[in-house]
Amino acid sequence: MKAVDCRNKDMGTISQCLPNDVEIIDLSRNRIRKVTQDDLRKYSNLKMLYLDDNMIMTIDEESFEGKDYLQTIDLTLNGLTKIPSVIFHLPSLQVLYLRQNLNINVADAIEKAKPITSPLLRLDISYIMTEEPDQLPDLGTIPTLEQYNISGNKLSSLKPNHFAGLCNLKILDTTNMSIQYEEPCDCWTINRWLKDRKVAFKSFECGVPPTDCLEEVPPEDLEIYSLCRQIYEENIKKSKMKTVLWIVIPIVVVLFAIITFFIVRRRQKQRQKHRDKNNRSQEIGLCNNVSKT
């Protein structure tokens, strides 16, 4: 992929002098304060954009419109006050880093963007709630999400509903977290939920013994998880079907071309045979006429 390295260049804006067909732009450790609609307009093939460790406070809502190939966005360590909703609907976005943006209400931003339609595999919202305890975002249903980093945050609660729609979650980073549970038994409930679904995480330390808790999961959370699994399985089937089609279609095209070739060749031979027969008949007729004279 065509890449441009603009790291640590003391740049205040996104350069417009880069190749139009660039696919990777690394603008880490610069002095960019704002991303406008025009900054990225010409880079329609962009797949990876690294804007970490800048001074970005605002991103125009239209900045990422039309970026259908964008797979990775890194906005780590900036001063963002809001996140454009369009980011959560980019059709190819798999990796999103929002780490250490202390000025955004990420729960509110995600709530406004739901339902999230981007096929996210990895989401990092670590160290964005470090002052006062806050709610962990309700992501809704994201059956593609495999890695979720919520480390370094202070949470006012944590329950299975925060993960019910993440039915393919494999790794949950909870390093250096502080949680004020609404109910002491919520700690054991969330531990059991994640362990039962084979999520790799560091177990939360609970303030009450497990014998004091029933570890009951609300039925609606189980329903959300079940629906998420159905969506995930359907997506797997569709993906396999696409793979099969990509294999079958070329084979069918080649077979059709071969069959067409042999049909055409056969017809050509038949025509040639017919012409040869006519020519022989004409030659015989001429010979008969000559002998009679």
C-alpha positions in Angstrom: 0.0 0.0 0.0 1.2 3.5 -0.8 2.1 5.2 2.5 3.3 8.7 3.6 5.2 9.2 6.9 4.6 12.8 8.2 5.4 12.0 11.9 6.8 14.7 14.1 7.0 17.4 11.4 5.6 20.2 13.5 2.6 20.4 11.0 -0.4 22.4 11.9 -2.7 21.1 9.2 -3.1 18.0 7.1 -1.0 18.5 4.0 -2.8 18.8 0.6 0.5 18.0 -1.3 0.3 14.2 -0.7 -0.4 11.8 -3.6 -4.2 11.6 -4.3 -4.0 7.8 -4.2 -2.2 7.5 -0.8 -3.6 4.7 1.3 -1.7 5.3 4.6 -1.1 8.7 6.2 0.8 8.9 9.5 0.5 12.4 11.1 1.4 11.4 14.6 3.1 13.8 17.0 2.3 17.1 15.2 0.4 20.2 16.1 -2.9 19.7 14.3 -5.8 21.4 16.1 -8.7 20.8 13.8 -9.7 18.4 11.0 -12.0 19.9 8.4 -14.1 18.5 5.6 -11.6 19.7 3.0 -8.6 18.2 4.7 -9.3 14.6 3.7 -11.5 15.1 0.7 -8.9 14.3 -2.0 -7.7 11.2 -0.3 -10.5 8.9 -1.4 -8.4 5.7 -1.2 -7.3 6.2 2.4 -7.2 3.0 4.4 -5.2 4.0 7.6 -5.0 7.4 9.2 -2.8 8.0 12.3 -3.5 11.3 14.1 -2.3 10.3 17.5 -0.5 12.8 19.8 -1.7 16.0 18.2 -3.8 18.9 19.6 -7.0 18.1 17.8 -10.1 19.5 19.5 -12.6 19.4 16.8 -13.4 17.2 13.7 -16.0 18.4 11.3 -18.9 16.0 11.0 -18.3 15.7 7.2 -14.6 15.0 7.4 -14.9 11.3 7.0 -17.8 11.2 4.6 -17.1 9.0 1.5 -14.1 7.3 3.2 -15.5 3.9 2.3 -12.0 2.2 2.4 -10.9 3.6 5.7 -10.0 0.7 8.0 -8.0 2.2 10.9 -8.3 5.6 12.7 -6.0 6.5 15.5 -7.0 9.6 17.5 -5.1 8.7 20.7 -3.9 11.5 23.0 -5.8 14.5 21.7 -8.3 17.0 23.1 -11.4 16.0 21.3 -14.7 17.5 22.6 -16.9 15.3 20.4 -16.7 12.4 18.0 -18.4 12.7 14.6 -21.2 10.1 14.4 -20.2 9.2 10.8 -17.0 7.5 12.1 -19.2 4.7 13.6 -20.8 4.1 10.2 -17.7 3.9 8.0 -18.3 0.6 6.0 -14.7 -0.7 6.3 -13.6 0.6 9.7 -12.2 -2.2 11.8 -9.8 -0.4 14.3 -10.6 2.8 16.3 -8.4 4.3 18.9 -9.8 7.0 21.2 -7.4 6.5 24.1 -6.6 9.5 26.4 -9.2 12.0 25.1 -10.2 13.4 28.4 -12.7 16.1 27.1 -15.2 13.9 25.4 -18.3 12.2 26.8 -17.8 9.0 24.9 -21.0 7.4 26.3 -23.0 10.2 24.9 -21.2 10.2 21.6 -21.8 6.5 21.0 -25.4 6.8 22.1 -26.0 9.4 19.4 -24.3 7.3 16.8 -26.1 4.0 17.5 -26.7 1.6 16.0 -23.1 1.3 15.2 -22.8 -0.2 11.7 -19.0 -0.2 11.2 -17.5 -3.7 11.3 -15.2 -2.9 14.3 -12.7 -5.5 15.4 -10.8 -3.4 17.9 -12.0 -0.4 20.0 -9.8 1.5 22.5 -11.5 4.0 24.9 -8.9 3.6 27.6 -8.0 6.5 30.0 -10.8 8.8 29.0 -12.7 8.7 32.3 -10.0 9.3 34.9 -11.4 12.2 37.0 -14.9 11.3 38.1 -16.6 7.9 37.8 -18.7 7.7 34.7 -20.9 5.3 32.7 -19.2 2.8 30.4 -20.7 3.3 26.9 -23.5 1.0 25.8 -22.2 0.0 22.4 -25.4 -1.8 21.4 -24.8 -4.8 19.2 -21.4 -5.1 17.5 -21.0 -8.8 16.6 -17.6 -8.2 15.0 -15.9 -6.7 18.0 -13.0 -8.9 19.3 -10.8 -6.6 21.3 -12.1 -3.9 23.7 -9.8 -1.7 25.8 -11.5 0.1 28.7 -8.4 0.2 31.0 -7.5 3.2 33.2 -11.1 4.3 33.6 -13.2 5.1 36.6 -16.7 3.6 36.2 -19.8 4.2 38.2 -21.2 0.8 37.3 -20.5 -2.4 35.3 -23.1 -5.0 34.4 -23.6 -7.7 31.7 -25.6 -5.3 29.6 -22.4 -3.5 28.8 -21.2 -6.6 27.0 -24.4 -8.4 25.9 -24.2 -7.1 22.4 -20.5 -8.0 22.0 -21.0 -11.7 21.4 -17.7 -12.3 19.7 -15.5 -10.5 22.3 -12.2 -12.3 22.9 -10.0 -9.8 24.8 -11.1 -7.2 27.4 -8.4 -5.0 28.8 -9.3 -3.8 32.3 -5.9 -2.8 33.6 -5.9 -0.1 36.3 -9.7 0.2 36.4 -11.8 1.6 39.3 -15.4 0.5 39.6 -18.2 1.6 41.9 -20.7 -1.2 41.6 -24.4 -0.3 42.0 -24.8 -3.6 43.8 -21.8 -5.5 45.4 -22.9 -8.7 43.7 -22.6 -7.1 40.2 -18.9 -7.8 40.5 -19.4 -11.6 40.6 -22.1 -11.4 38.0 -19.9 -9.7 35.4 -16.9 -12.0 36.3 -19.1 -15.0 35.6 -20.6 -13.5 32.4 -17.2 -12.9 30.9 -15.7 -16.3 32.0 -18.6 -18.3 30.7 -18.1 -16.6 27.3 -14.4 -17.3 27.3 -13.3 -13.7 27.2 -9.7 -13.1 28.2 -9.6 -10.6 31.0 -8.3 -9.9 34.5 -11.0 -10.9 37.0 -12.4 -8.1 39.0 -11.8 -8.1 42.8 -15.1 -8.3 44.6 -15.9 -6.9 48.0 -18.3 -9.7 49.0 -17.9 -13.5 49.0 -19.5 -15.3 46.0 -21.7 -17.3 48.4 -23.6 -14.1 49.2 -24.5 -13.6 45.5 -26.9 -15.4 43.1 -25.1 -14.1 40.0 -28.4 -13.7 38.2 -28.3 -12.2 34.6 -31.4 -10.3 33.4 -33.3 -12.1 30.7 -33.1 -9.1 28.4 -29.3 -9.3 28.4 -29.4 -13.0 27.4 -31.8 -12.1 24.6 -29.5 -9.4 23.3 -26.6 -11.8 23.4 -28.6 -14.5 21.6 -29.7 -12.1 18.9 -26.0 -10.9 18.5 -25.0 -14.5 18.0 -27.6 -15.0 15.3 -26.4 -11.9 13.5 -22.8 -13.1 13.8 -23.6 -16.6 12.4 -25.6 -15.0 9.5 -22.6 -12.8 8.7 -20.3 -15.8 8.7 -22.6 -17.6 6.3 -22.8 -14.6 4.0 -19.0 -14.3 4.1 -18.6 -17.9 3.2 -21.1 -17.6 0.4 -19.2 -14.6 -1.0 -16.0 -16.7 -0.8 -17.7 -19.5 -2.6 -19.1 -17.2 -5.3 -15.6 -15.7 -5.8 -14.3 -19.2 -6.5 -17.3 -20.5 -8.4 -18.0 -17.5 -10.7 -14.5 -17.6 -12.4 -14.8 -21.4 -12.8 -18.2 -21.0 -14.4 -16.9 -18.2 -16.7 -13.9 -20.4 -17.8 -16.2 -23.4 -18.4 -18.6 -21.3 -20.4 -15.7 -19.9 -22.5 -14.4 -23.5 -23.1 -17.9 -24.8 -24.0 -18.4 -21.8 -26.3 -15.1 -22.3 -27.9 -15.8 -26.0 -28.7 -19.3 -25.1 -30.0 -17.9 -22.5 -32.3 -15.2 -24.8 -33.5 -17.7 -27.6 -34.1 -19.9 -25.2 -36.2 -16.9 -24.0 -38.1 -15.9 -27.6 -38.9 -19.5 -28.4 -40.0 -19.5 -25.3 -42.3 -16.1 -26.3 -43.7 -17.3 -29.8 -44.3 -20.4 -28.6 -46.0 -18.4 -26.3 -48.2 -16.0 -29.1 -49.1 -19.0 -31.3 -50.0 -20.4 -28.6 -52.3 -17.0 -28.1 -53.9 -16.7 -31.8 -54.6 -20.2 -31.9 -56.1 -19.4 -28.9 -58.3 -16.1 -30.6 -59.5 -18.0 -33.9 -60.3 -20.6 -31.9 -62.3 -17.9 -30.1 -64.3 -16.1 -33.4 -65.0 -19.4 -35.0 -66.2 -20.0 -32.0 -68.5 -16.5 -32.3 -70.0 -16.9 -36.0 -70.6 -20.2 -35.5 -72.4 -18.7 -33.0 -74.8 
